[in-house]
Amino acid sequence: MRVIIQRVSEASVTVDNVITGKIAKGFLVLLGIEEEDTEDDIQWLTSKICGLRVFSDAEGLMNESVLDQDGEILLISQFTLFASTKKGNRPSFLRAAKPDLAIPLYEKFHSELSKKLHKQVKTGVFGADMKVALVNDGPVTIFIDSKNKE
């Protein structure tokens, strides 16, 4: 699994001109799932996201987590995080999991992230054409791949 985490002061996702998820301060998380991903990847990544200390403390140091800040999370499925651009100019998405595997893992990821955040994580619609709007705070943008834990 791969995630792009953006610290935001606000973010929203719209599908067919309807806002399906909207948050104030917190994280916009773009999630890519590949064929080899398992529940171990979900447990590790959801813990990492909730514990990531990139919010300012009272002294202005990036020392607090989304939990410490009582922040929110907007989770968006993003198969293009597994794009291969080695050949030509048209990306290949062969490493991205097919929907029959990706949807249950995405739903489990959402459930675990909500449990660890102690509130409902907002979402887009899996596989839909989504319009994502955000105000990246900092900017702070972090990439994490669950296959590179060390």
Secondary structure, DSSP 8 states (H G I E B T S, - for coil): -EEEEEEEEEEEEEETTEEEEEESSEEEEEEE-BTT--HHHHHHHHHHHHH---EE-TTS-EEE-TTTTT-EEEEEE-GGGG-B-SSSSS-B-TTB--HHHHHHHHHHHHHHHHHHHTS--EE--TTS--EEEEEEEEEEEEEEETT---
